[in-house]
Amino acid sequence: MSSDETPSTTEPALPDEEFAWHKLIDVDDLPEGRVTTVTIGHESLCVSHTAEGGFGCIENACPHQGGPLGEGSIEKGWLRCPWHGYDFSPKNGEPPGAFNDGPAAFRTETRDDGVYVALPTETPRARSVSDVMVETMVAWGVTHVFGMVGHSNLGFADAMRVAETRGDLTYIGIRHEGAASFAATAYGKLTGKLAGCFAIAGPGSTNLLTGLYDAKTDRAPVLALCGQVPSRVRGRGAFQDTDLAAAFADVARYSATVQAGSDHGEIMSLACKTALVERDVAQLVFPDEVQELPAADRARVGSPEGRTGSREIAPPAGPLADAVAAIDEAERPVIIVGNGAREGMVDIVALAEKLDAPVVTTFKGKGLISDHHALAGGVLGRSGTPVASWFMNESDLLITFGVSFANHTGVSDYKPIVQVDFDPMALGRFHGVTHALQGHVGVTARAFGQACAAAGRSTATEVAERWAIWREEKASRRADDNEEGINAAALFDALSRLVPADAIMPVDVGNNTYSFGRYFEVREQSVLMSGYLGSIGFALPAAMGSWAATQSQPEFAGRPVVSVSGDGGLGQYAMEMTTAVKYGMDITHVVMNNSELGKISKEQRAADFDVWQTSLHNPSFAAFAELCGAKGIRVTSLDELDAALAEALAHDGPALVEVITDALLI
């Protein structure tokens, strides 16, 4: 809107309430005919300098769409809004003609040492709806939120800022929202507890989806906190207007849009409870205007007190007795543990020792039992060892705990099977089993141990013999050399020797993962992966989530974090190295650089296709890490490997070891 009128230069009145004078700028800072933005306290101000009115100061938000007036221009003495061309007097905010919808204006005074403005005394920050919800999620155990602050989530972000100031919450600002959801998911996989991921409306929230699907697929609790455009423009094609409830409908077990009249503590409690009890994704959508609403005088903060019960449920007596009878009759039983057995391994290992039965794991279960235990047979299936396959093939009964039976696991469906799982839908999911028991894996293993007869076998000797055969084979493979880089057997042999026994180890997806499953010998390390979603790029964000767990959960305190990926995986979220540096994360990342999506090349060859579009143009990842502020070490020959890994592991802070590897020797 423009006008031929002359703008009013009447001085604004002094505030009626208590006020104070604040220096805006030096007299020479702003040339005549210019406008700028100045922030004093929490007040954003538009400051102008015109021939007609001298210095003026008005609110920095246009009253129509909130346009930043301090980014506008002076035309014929008028201040023009940069968003839609509406004009105001730069001195007192009055619009031309009969309009009266101007921004607030403040009295200025030019002094020898600068231009001053009279501002009302800032009132204390009011407690908001967002404060109630943040306090509730903290009560439910949320200690970390990963995300990106932006225009449609500022109110909720400010509530998290206040909680962080109190010491109740840690916020980690990431470079891509996908990394936020992977980090929160990894936190849930490792601890069984809840972390949050946070994004703006539209693309910020949709960027969360891959990490959230990973959580859903692998049964990890995670809380997605999504900003949303103002309700008055929702569904009308506004900037970044997306139907987030519809977008998240498939991935979220619980989803709700927060309204002004919601019971805000209760709605956050329902989200947290669903995520934890169902081991799934819960999503909350926060319309922009709702986030800043004042909390009701008696707004109640939600709490987990009395909201959940014990999950340590035993199977019914009849099916339990039938399974015990089958176990007692078996001559060569084998125990198979999947990721769902994570909470019951003490009792499962005790059962194995009583039965003298070998224990093998699915790939997702790698690390649940040390490969150096006398009864451990390693990983079963596509990423596994011949030790595990041999014992399953020789068995006459499979006792499975928390196993998904997906095609990747390699569990023989023709064998008699005792299946134990807390999820009734997991029992016999793909085929019938001989004995299906719903119950907590630890409780059920303990019941088996109490009821089953002790075995008179000597399985440990047999296990040791099978490992000796496989270790001899691995040693032979370590000597393979095409002069194209270090082979995977040699790399994971070094990692097996050097990575601390208590490390947390997120691994990525690709040939690097298959090689890890096959060659890396676990001691007491905790292994995390993108299991059945199989999302490339998982490892580095997951290392960030794992590091957060070492800062917040006493049982993980002091444990090192060592992640492994290929060059394709690291390329997905490489800029998160700057996040690791910013927050001082003590992470060691090992990247296998073969300048190729090697897993895809392998699949193309196996399907009789030509290898096509799998080559990669990489930087020096070690140099990149150094540019980010981390330690970077590049390894091109086997004789450099041990020293490089030891140096990186000893470094206090983020470190990256780039290992040039052979794409064919996996």
C-alpha positions as CSV (number, residue, x, y, z in Angstrom):
1,M,0.0,0.0,0.0
2,S,1.4,3.4,-0.9
3,S,0.3,7.0,-0.4
4,D,1.1,10.5,-1.5
5,E,0.4,11.7,2.1
6,T,3.3,12.8,4.3
7,P,3.9,10.5,7.1
8,S,3.1,11.7,10.6
9,T,6.1,12.7,12.7
10,T,4.3,13.0,16.0
11,E,6.3,11.6,18.9
12,P,4.8,8.5,20.5
13,A,3.7,8.9,24.0
14,L,5.8,7.6,26.9
15,P,4.6,4.3,28.3
16,D,1.8,4.5,30.9
17,E,3.4,1.7,32.9
18,E,6.9,1.5,34.5
19,F,9.6,2.0,31.8
20,A,13.3,2.4,31.3
21,W,15.5,4.1,28.7
22,H,17.7,1.8,26.6
23,K,20.4,2.7,24.1
24,L,19.5,1.6,20.6
25,I,22.4,2.7,18.4
26,D,25.1,5.3,18.1
27,V,24.0,8.4,16.3
28,D,26.3,7.7,13.3
29,D,25.4,4.0,13.1
30,L,22.3,4.4,10.8
31,P,22.5,6.6,7.7
32,E,19.5,8.8,6.8
33,G,16.9,6.9,4.7
34,R,17.8,3.5,6.2
35,V,16.1,1.1,8.6
36,T,17.5,-1.7,10.8
37,T,16.6,-4.2,13.4
38,V,17.8,-3.9,17.0
39,T,17.0,-6.4,19.8
40,I,16.8,-5.2,23.5
41,G,16.1,-8.0,26.0
42,H,13.3,-10.0,24.3
43,E,12.0,-7.1,22.3
44,S,12.7,-7.0,18.5
45,L,12.6,-3.4,17.3
46,C,12.6,-1.6,14.0
47,V,14.8,1.5,14.1
48,S,14.7,4.1,11.3
49,H,16.4,7.3,10.4
50,T,14.5,9.8,8.1
51,A,14.9,13.4,7.1
52,E,11.3,14.1,8.1
53,G,11.2,12.4,11.6
54,G,14.8,11.8,12.6
55,F,15.1,8.5,14.5
56,G,12.1,6.4,15.1
57,C,11.5,3.1,16.8
58,I,8.5,0.8,16.3
59,E,7.7,-2.9,16.9
60,N,9.5,-5.1,14.4
61,A,6.5,-7.2,13.4
62,C,4.0,-5.9,10.8
63,P,0.5,-6.3,12.4
64,H,-0.8,-8.2,9.3
65,Q,1.5,-11.1,8.7
66,G,4.3,-10.5,11.1
67,G,6.7,-9.2,8.5
68,P,10.1,-8.0,9.8
69,L,9.7,-4.3,9.4
70,G,13.4,-3.8,10.2
71,E,14.2,-5.5,6.9
72,G,11.9,-3.0,5.0
73,S,12.8,0.2,3.2
74,I,12.1,3.9,3.4
75,E,10.2,5.3,0.5
76,K,9.0,9.0,0.4
77,G,9.4,9.1,4.1
78,W,7.2,6.0,4.7
79,L,8.4,2.7,6.1
80,R,7.4,-0.1,3.7
81,C,6.8,-3.7,5.0
82,P,9.1,-6.0,3.0
83,W,6.4,-8.8,2.8
84,H,3.4,-7.1,1.3
85,G,4.2,-3.4,0.8
86,Y,2.1,-1.9,3.5
87,D,3.3,1.6,4.7
88,F,3.7,3.0,8.2
89,S,5.1,6.1,9.7
90,P,8.6,5.2,10.8
91,K,8.2,7.6,13.7
92,N,5.0,6.4,15.3
93,G,3.7,3.5,13.2
94,E,0.6,5.2,11.9
95,P,-0.6,4.0,8.5
96,P,-1.8,6.5,5.9
97,G,-5.5,7.4,5.2
98,A,-8.2,6.1,7.5
99,F,-6.4,3.0,8.5
100,N,-5.5,2.5,12.2
101,D,-3.8,-0.9,12.3
102,G,-0.2,0.2,12.8
103,P,2.5,-1.5,15.0
104,A,3.3,-0.2,18.5
105,A,5.7,2.7,18.6
106,F,8.1,3.9,21.3
107,R,9.5,7.3,22.2
108,T,13.1,7.9,21.1
109,E,15.6,10.5,22.4
110,T,18.8,11.5,20.7
111,R,21.7,12.1,23.1
112,D,25.3,12.9,22.8
113,D,26.3,9.2,23.2
114,G,23.5,7.7,21.1
115,V,19.8,7.1,20.3
116,Y,17.7,5.9,23.3
117,V,14.3,4.4,23.4
118,A,11.7,4.2,26.3
119,L,10.5,0.7,26.7
120,P,8.1,-0.7,29.3
121,T,9.8,-2.8,32.0
122,E,9.9,-6.4,30.8
123,T,7.4,-8.6,32.6
124,P,8.5,-12.1,33.8
125,R,8.0,-14.9,31.3
126,A,4.5,-16.4,31.8
127,R,4.2,-20.2,32.2
128,S,2.8,-21.6,29.0
129,V,1.1,-24.7,27.6
130,S,4.5,-25.8,26.3
131,D,6.0,-25.6,29.7
132,V,3.4,-27.9,31.1
133,M,4.1,-30.4,28.3
134,V,7.8,-30.2,28.6
135,E,7.7,-30.7,32.4
136,T,5.5,-33.7,31.8
137,M,7.9,-35.4,29.3
138,V,10.7,-34.7,31.8
139,A,8.6,-36.5,34.5
140,W,8.4,-39.5,32.2
141,G,12.1,-39.7,32.0
142,V,13.0,-37.7,28.8
143,T,16.5,-36.3,29.3
144,H,17.5,-35.6,25.7
145,V,15.8,-34.0,22.7
146,F,17.5,-33.9,19.2
147,G,16.2,-31.5,16.7
148,M,16.1,-28.2,14.8
149,V,14.5,-25.0,16.0
150,G,12.5,-23.0,13.5
151,H,9.6,-20.6,12.9
152,S,6.8,-23.0,13.6
153,N,8.1,-24.6,16.9
154,L,9.5,-21.5,18.7
155,G,7.1,-21.6,21.6
156,F,7.9,-25.2,22.4
157,A,11.6,-24.6,21.9
158,D,11.5,-21.8,24.5
159,A,9.9,-24.2,27.0
160,M,12.7,-26.6,26.4
161,R,15.2,-23.8,26.8
162,V,13.8,-23.0,30.2
163,A,13.9,-26.7,31.2
164,E,17.5,-26.9,30.1
165,T,18.4,-23.9,32.1
166,R,16.9,-25.7,35.2
167,G,19.1,-28.7,34.4
168,D,16.1,-30.9,33.6
169,L,16.7,-31.5,29.9
170,T,19.5,-31.5,27.3
171,Y,18.8,-30.3,23.8
172,I,21.1,-31.2,20.9
173,G,20.7,-29.2,17.7
174,I,21.4,-31.3,14.7
175,R,22.1,-30.5,11.0
176,H,19.3,-32.7,9.5
177,E,16.1,-33.9,11.1
178,G,16.7,-37.4,9.9
179,A,19.7,-37.5,12.2
180,A,17.5,-36.4,15.1
181,S,15.1,-39.3,14.7
182,F,17.9,-41.8,14.3
183,A,19.7,-40.5,17.4
184,A,16.5,-40.6,19.5
185,T,15.7,-44.1,18.1
186,A,19.2,-45.4,19.0
187,Y,18.8,-44.0,22.5
188,G,15.6,-46.0,22.9
189,K,17.1,-49.2,21.4
190,L,20.1,-49.0,23.8
191,T,18.3,-47.9,27.0
192,G,14.7,-48.9,26.6
193,K,13.9,-45.3,27.7
194,L,12.5,-42.3,25.8
195,A,14.2,-39.5,23.9
196,G,12.6,-36.9,21.7
197,C,13.1,-35.6,18.2
198,F,12.0,-32.1,17.3
199,A,11.2,-30.4,14.0
200,I,9.3,-27.6,12.3
201,A,6.2,-28.0,10.2
202,G,6.3,-29.5,6.7
203,P,9.7,-30.7,5.5
204,G,11.3,-30.6,9.0
205,S,8.8,-33.1,10.3
206,T,8.7,-35.3,7.2
207,N,12.5,-35.5,7.4
208,L,11.9,-37.4,10.7
209,L,10.0,-40.2,9.1
210,T,12.9,-42.6,8.1
211,G,14.4,-42.7,11.6
212,L,10.9,-43.1,13.1
213,Y,10.1,-46.1,10.8
214,D,13.4,-47.6,12.1
215,A,12.1,-47.2,15.6
216,K,8.8,-48.8,14.7
217,T,10.4,-51.7,12.9
218,D,12.8,-52.5,15.7
219,R,10.4,-51.8,18.6
220,A,12.2,-48.8,20.1
221,P,10.3,-46.1,22.0
222,V,10.7,-42.6,20.6
223,L,8.8,-39.3,20.9
224,A,8.3,-37.1,17.8
225,L,7.6,-33.4,18.6
226,C,6.3,-31.5,15.5
227,G,5.7,-27.9,15.0
228,Q,2.7,-26.9,12.8
229,V,1.6,-23.8,11.0
230,P,-1.0,-21.6,12.7
231,S,-4.5,-23.2,12.9
232,R,-6.2,-20.3,11.1
233,V,-4.2,-21.0,7.9
234,R,-4.0,-24.8,8.3
235,G,-5.3,-26.6,5.2
236,R,-5.3,-23.5,3.0
237,G,-2.0,-23.9,1.3
238,A,0.1,-21.8,3.7
239,F,3.9,-22.0,3.6
240,Q,5.0,-25.5,4.9
241,D,1.3,-26.4,5.5
242,T,1.3,-30.2,5.6
243,D,-1.2,-32.7,7.1
244,L,1.2,-34.1,9.6
245,A,-1.4,-36.4,11.2
246,A,-1.9,-38.0,7.8
247,A,1.8,-38.1,7.0
248,F,2.6,-39.9,10.3
249,A,-0.5,-42.1,10.4
250,D,1.4,-45.3,9.4
251,V,4.4,-44.8,11.6
252,A,3.0,-43.4,14.8
253,R,1.2,-45.7,17.3
254,Y,-0.1,-42.6,19.0
255,S,-0.6,-39.2,17.3
256,A,-2.4,-36.1,18.5
257,T,-2.7,-32.5,17.6
258,V,-2.5,-30.3,20.7
259,Q,-5.4,-27.9,21.0
260,A,-6.0,-24.9,23.2
261,G,-8.5,-26.8,25.3
262,S,-6.5,-30.0,25.5
263,D,-5.5,-31.5,28.9
264,H,-1.9,-30.7,28.1
265,G,-0.2,-32.7,30.8
266,E,-2.4,-35.7,30.1
267,I,-1.9,-35.6,26.3
268,M,1.9,-35.7,26.8
269,S,1.5,-38.5,29.3
270,L,-0.5,-40.6,26.8
271,A,2.2,-40.0,24.2
272,C,5.0,-41.0,26.5
273,K,3.2,-44.0,27.9
274,T,2.3,-45.3,24.5
275,A,5.9,-45.0,23.3
276,L,7.3,-46.8,26.3
277,V,4.7,-49.5,26.8
278,E,4.2,-50.3,23.1
279,R,7.9,-49.8,22.3
280,D,6.8,-47.6,19.4
281,V,6.5,-44.1,18.0
282,A,4.4,-41.4,19.6
283,Q,3.8,-38.1,17.8
284,L,2.5,-34.8,19.0
285,V,1.7,-31.9,16.6
286,F,1.9,-28.3,18.1
287,P,0.0,-25.6,16.1
288,D,2.1,-22.4,16.3
289,E,-0.4,-20.4,18.3
290,V,-1.1,-23.1,20.9
291,Q,2.5,-23.3,22.0
292,E,2.6,-19.9,23.6
293,L,-0.8,-20.0,25.2
294,P,-0.7,-19.2,29.0
295,A,-1.0,-22.4,31.1
296,A,-4.2,-22.6,33.1
297,D,-3.8,-21.6,36.8
298,R,-4.2,-25.2,37.9
299,A,-2.6,-26.9,34.9
300,R,-1.5,-30.3,36.1
301,V,1.9,-31.8,35.0
302,G,1.6,-35.4,34.0
303,S,3.5,-38.1,35.7
304,P,4.2,-41.9,35.2
305,E,3.2,-42.6,38.8
306,G,0.6,-45.4,38.8
307,R,0.4,-45.4,35.0
308,T,2.2,-48.6,34.0
309,G,2.5,-52.1,35.4
310,S,5.3,-54.7,35.5
311,R,6.0,-56.4,32.2
312,E,7.6,-59.4,33.9
313,I,4.7,-61.8,33.0
314,A,5.1,-65.6,33.1
315,P,3.5,-67.9,30.5
316,P,0.5,-70.0,31.6
317,A,1.4,-73.2,33.5
318,G,0.1,-75.7,30.9
319,P,2.1,-74.4,27.9
320,L,5.1,-73.9,30.1
321,A,5.0,-77.5,31.3
322,D,4.7,-78.8,27.7
323,A,7.7,-76.8,26.7
324,V,9.7,-78.0,29.6
325,A,8.9,-81.6,28.6
326,A,10.1,-80.9,25.1
327,I,13.3,-79.4,26.4
328,D,14.0,-82.3,28.7
329,E,13.5,-84.8,25.8
330,A,15.8,-83.0,23.4
331,E,19.4,-84.4,23.0
332,R,20.8,-81.4,21.1
333,P,18.9,-78.3,22.0
334,V,20.1,-74.9,20.7
335,I,19.1,-71.5,22.2
336,I,18.6,-68.7,19.7
337,V,18.3,-65.1,21.0
338,G,17.1,-62.1,19.1
339,N,17.0,-58.4,20.0
340,G,13.8,-59.0,22.0
341,A,15.9,-61.0,24.5
342,R,18.0,-58.0,25.5
343,E,16.3,-57.7,28.9
344,G,16.5,-61.3,29.9
345,M,20.1,-62.4,29.0
346,V,21.2,-63.2,32.6
347,D,18.5,-65.8,33.0
348,I,18.9,-67.1,29.4
349,V,22.6,-67.7,29.8
350,A,22.0,-69.4,33.2
351,L,19.5,-71.7,31.4
352,A,22.0,-72.4,28.6
353,E,24.6,-73.4,31.2
354,K,22.2,-75.7,33.0
355,L,21.2,-77.3,29.7
356,D,24.7,-77.2,28.3
357,A,23.1,-75.8,25.2
358,P,24.9,-73.6,22.7
359,V,23.6,-70.0,22.3
360,V,23.5,-68.4,18.9
361,T,22.1,-64.9,18.1
362,T,20.3,-63.3,15.2
363,F,22.2,-60.4,13.7
364,K,20.1,-57.9,15.7
365,G,21.0,-59.9,18.8
366,K,24.7,-59.7,18.2
367,G,26.5,-58.8,21.4
368,L,23.8,-60.2,23.7
369,I,26.3,-62.9,24.7
370,S,30.0,-62.7,24.4
371,D,31.6,-64.6,21.6
372,H,34.1,-65.8,24.2
373,H,31.5,-67.5,26.4
374,A,32.1,-71.2,26.3
375,L,28.6,-71.8,24.9
376,A,28.4,-68.9,22.4
377,G,28.1,-69.8,18.7
378,G,28.0,-66.4,17.2
379,V,25.6,-64.9,14.7
380,L,23.1,-67.0,12.7
381,G,21.9,-66.1,9.2
382,R,23.1,-64.0,6.3
383,S,25.5,-61.9,8.4
384,G,26.6,-64.9,10.5
385,T,29.2,-67.5,11.2
386,P,29.5,-71.1,10.2
387,V,29.7,-71.9,13.9
388,A,26.1,-70.8,14.5
389,S,24.8,-72.5,11.3
390,W,26.5,-75.8,12.2
391,F,24.9,-76.0,15.7
392,M,21.4,-75.1,14.3
393,N,21.7,-77.7,11.6
394,E,22.8,-80.4,14.2
395,S,20.1,-79.5,16.7
396,D,16.9,-81.4,17.5
397,L,15.1,-78.5,19.2
398,L,15.4,-74.7,18.9
399,I,14.6,-72.6,22.0
400,T,14.1,-69.0,20.8
401,F,13.8,-65.9,22.9
402,G,12.7,-62.6,21.3
403,V,13.4,-63.7,17.7
404,S,11.5,-62.2,14.8
405,F,11.9,-65.2,12.4
406,A,12.3,-62.8,9.5
407,N,14.1,-64.2,6.5
408,H,17.4,-62.6,7.5
409,T,17.6,-64.6,10.7
410,G,18.2,-68.0,9.0
411,V,16.2,-69.9,11.6
412,S,15.1,-73.3,10.2
413,D,11.3,-73.5,10.2
414,Y,11.3,-77.3,9.9
415,K,12.9,-77.9,13.3
416,P,10.8,-78.3,16.5
417,I,10.7,-74.9,18.1
418,V,9.9,-73.5,21.5
419,Q,9.2,-69.7,20.9
420,V,9.1,-67.2,23.7
421,D,8.1,-63.6,23.1
422,F,6.3,-60.8,25.1
423,D,4.3,-59.9,21.9
424,P,1.5,-62.3,21.1
425,M,1.6,-61.2,17.4
426,A,5.2,-62.3,17.2
427,L,4.4,-65.9,18.1
428,G,4.2,-68.0,15.0
429,R,4.3,-64.9,12.8
430,F,5.5,-66.5,9.6
431,H,4.8,-70.2,10.3
432,G,3.6,-72.4,13.1
433,V,5.8,-73.4,16.0
434,T,5.7,-76.4,18.2
435,H,5.4,-74.5,21.5
436,A,4.4,-70.8,21.5
437,L,4.8,-69.1,24.9
438,Q,3.8,-65.5,25.6
439,G,5.8,-64.1,28.4
440,H,8.7,-62.0,29.5
441,V,11.9,-63.6,28.2
442,G,13.8,-63.4,31.4
443,V,10.9,-64.7,33.6
444,T,10.3,-67.6,31.2
445,A,14.0,-68.5,30.9
446,R,14.1,-68.5,34.7
447,A,11.0,-70.8,34.9
448,F,12.6,-73.2,32.4
449,G,15.8,-73.2,34.4
450,Q,13.9,-74.1,37.6
451,A,11.9,-76.9,35.9
452,C,14.2,-78.4,33.4
453,A,16.6,-81.2,34.3
454,A,20.4,-80.5,34.1
455,A,22.1,-81.9,31.0
456,G,25.0,-84.3,31.0
457,R,26.5,-83.2,27.8
458,S,29.9,-81.6,27.1
459,T,29.0,-79.0,24.5
460,A,31.7,-76.5,25.4
461,T,34.4,-78.7,23.9
462,E,32.4,-78.9,20.7
463,V,31.8,-75.2,20.6
464,A,35.6,-74.6,21.0
465,E,36.3,-76.9,18.1
466,R,33.9,-75.1,15.8
467,W,35.4,-71.7,16.7
468,A,38.9,-73.0,16.1
469,I,37.9,-74.0,12.6
470,W,36.3,-70.7,11.9
471,R,39.2,-68.6,13.4
472,E,41.6,-70.5,11.2
473,E,39.5,-69.6,8.2
474,K,39.4,-66.0,9.2
475,A,43.2,-65.9,9.6
476,S,43.5,-67.1,6.1
477,R,41.1,-64.4,4.8
478,R,43.1,-61.7,6.5
479,A,46.1,-62.5,4.3
480,D,44.0,-61.9,1.1
481,D,45.3,-58.9,-0.8
482,N,44.2,-57.5,-4.2
483,E,46.3,-54.3,-3.6
484,E,43.0,-52.4,-3.6
485,G,42.9,-51.6,0.1
486,I,42.6,-53.4,3.5
487,N,40.3,-56.4,3.6
488,A,37.3,-56.6,5.9
489,A,38.6,-59.6,7.8
490,A,41.8,-57.7,8.8
491,L,39.9,-54.5,9.8
492,F,37.5,-56.3,12.1
493,D,40.2,-58.4,13.5
494,A,41.9,-55.2,14.6
495,L,38.7,-53.8,15.9
496,S,38.0,-57.0,17.8
497,R,41.3,-56.6,19.6
498,L,41.3,-52.9,20.2
499,V,37.7,-51.7,20.8
500,P,37.1,-51.6,24.6
501,A,35.1,-54.5,25.9
502,D,32.4,-52.2,27.3
503,A,32.0,-50.0,24.1
504,I,28.6,-49.2,22.6
505,M,28.8,-49.9,18.8
506,P,26.3,-48.6,16.3
507,V,26.8,-50.1,12.9
508,D,25.5,-49.1,9.6
509,V,23.9,-50.9,6.6
510,G,25.8,-52.4,3.7
511,N,28.7,-54.7,3.2
512,N,30.4,-53.2,6.3
513,T,27.5,-54.6,8.3
514,Y,27.7,-58.1,6.9
515,S,31.4,-58.1,7.6
516,F,30.9,-56.8,11.1
517,G,28.5,-59.6,11.8
518,R,30.8,-62.3,10.4
519,Y,34.2,-61.2,11.6
520,F,33.9,-59.0,14.7
521,E,34.1,-61.0,17.9
522,V,32.1,-59.4,20.6
523,R,33.2,-59.3,24.2
524,E,30.7,-57.2,26.3
525,Q,30.0,-54.5,23.7
526,S,26.5,-53.4,23.1
527,V,25.7,-53.4,19.3
528,L,23.0,-51.2,17.7
529,M,21.8,-51.3,14.2
530,S,19.0,-50.4,11.8
531,G,17.7,-54.0,11.9
532,Y,14.8,-54.8,9.6
533,L,14.3,-51.3,8.1
534,G,18.0,-51.5,7.1
535,S,18.4,-47.8,6.6
536,I,21.8,-46.6,5.4
537,G,23.2,-43.7,7.3
538,F,22.2,-45.0,10.7
539,A,25.6,-45.3,12.4
540,L,26.8,-41.8,13.0
541,P,23.4,-40.4,14.3
542,A,23.0,-43.5,16.4
543,A,26.4,-42.8,17.9
544,M,25.2,-39.4,18.9
545,G,22.1,-41.0,20.6
546,S,24.4,-43.5,22.3
547,W,26.7,-40.8,23.6
548,A,23.6,-39.0,25.0
549,A,22.8,-42.2,26.9
550,T,26.3,-42.2,28.5
551,Q,25.6,-38.7,29.8
552,S,22.1,-39.4,31.3
553,Q,21.8,-43.1,32.3
554,P,24.1,-44.2,35.1
555,E,24.4,-47.8,33.7
556,F,26.0,-46.4,30.6
557,A,28.1,-43.7,32.1
558,G,31.8,-43.7,31.0
559,R,31.2,-46.3,28.2
560,P,33.0,-45.4,24.9
561,V,31.0,-45.1,21.7
562,V,32.6,-46.6,18.5
563,S,30.5,-46.6,15.3
564,V,31.2,-48.3,12.0
565,S,29.9,-47.4,8.5
566,G,30.8,-47.6,4.9
567,D,31.4,-44.5,2.8
568,G,27.9,-44.6,1.4
569,G,26.4,-44.6,4.9
570,L,28.7,-41.8,6.3
571,G,27.8,-39.7,3.2
572,Q,24.2,-39.6,4.3
573,Y,24.8,-37.6,7.5
574,A,28.4,-36.6,7.4
575,M,27.7,-33.0,8.5
576,E,26.6,-34.4,11.9
577,M,30.3,-34.6,12.6
578,T,30.0,-30.8,13.3
579,T,27.3,-31.6,15.8
580,A,29.6,-34.1,17.5
581,V,32.2,-31.4,17.7
582,K,29.8,-28.7,18.9
583,Y,28.7,-30.8,21.9
584,G,32.0,-32.4,22.6
585,M,30.8,-36.0,22.0
586,D,33.4,-38.6,22.7
587,I,32.7,-40.7,19.6
588,T,35.1,-42.7,17.4
589,H,33.7,-43.4,13.9
590,V,35.4,-45.9,11.6
591,V,34.5,-45.5,8.0
592,M,35.3,-48.2,5.4
593,N,36.0,-46.2,2.2
594,N,36.0,-48.2,-1.0
595,S,34.5,-45.4,-3.2
596,E,31.6,-47.7,-3.9
597,L,28.1,-48.8,-2.8
598,G,29.6,-52.2,-2.5
599,K,26.5,-54.0,-1.3
600,I,24.6,-52.8,-4.3
601,S,27.4,-53.8,-6.7
602,K,27.3,-57.3,-5.1
603,E,23.5,-57.5,-5.6
604,Q,23.8,-56.5,-9.3
605,R,26.3,-59.2,-9.9
606,A,24.3,-61.8,-8.1
607,A,21.2,-60.9,-10.2
608,D,23.3,-61.1,-13.5
609,F,23.1,-57.3,-14.0
610,D,25.9,-55.1,-15.0
611,V,27.4,-53.1,-12.1
612,W,26.0,-49.6,-12.7
613,Q,25.9,-46.3,-10.8
614,T,27.4,-47.6,-7.6
615,S,30.7,-45.8,-7.7
616,L,31.2,-42.8,-5.3
617,H,33.2,-39.7,-5.5
618,N,34.5,-39.2,-2.0
619,P,36.5,-36.5,-0.2
620,S,39.2,-37.5,2.2
621,F,36.9,-38.2,5.1
622,A,39.8,-37.8,7.5
623,A,40.5,-34.3,6.2
624,F,36.8,-33.5,6.3
625,A,36.7,-34.5,10.0
626,E,39.7,-32.2,10.7
627,L,37.8,-29.3,8.9
628,C,34.9,-30.0,11.2
629,G,37.1,-29.7,14.3
630,A,37.4,-33.5,15.0
631,K,40.5,-35.7,14.8
632,G,40.8,-37.4,11.4
633,I,43.2,-40.2,10.5
634,R,43.5,-41.9,7.1
635,V,44.7,-45.5,6.9
636,T,45.9,-46.9,3.5
637,S,47.9,-49.9,4.6
638,L,47.5,-52.7,7.1
639,D,50.7,-51.8,9.1
640,E,49.1,-48.4,9.9
641,L,45.8,-49.7,11.2
642,D,46.4,-50.7,14.8
643,A,48.2,-47.4,15.7
644,A,45.5,-45.3,14.0
645,L,42.7,-47.1,15.8
646,A,44.5,-46.8,19.1
647,E,45.1,-43.1,18.6
648,A,41.5,-42.4,17.7
649,L,40.1,-44.4,20.6
650,A,42.4,-42.5,23.0
651,H,41.3,-39.1,21.7
652,D,39.1,-37.1,24.0
653,G,36.3,-36.0,21.7
654,P,35.0,-37.0,18.2
655,A,37.5,-38.8,16.0
656,L,37.2,-40.5,12.6
657,V,39.3,-43.2,11.2
658,E,39.1,-43.5,7.4
659,V,40.2,-47.0,6.3
660,I,40.7,-47.5,2.6
661,T,39.2,-50.9,2.0
662,D,38.8,-53.4,-0.8
663,A,35.2,-53.5,-2.1
664,L,35.6,-57.2,-3.1
665,L,37.3,-58.6,0.0
666,I,34.3,-58.5,2.4
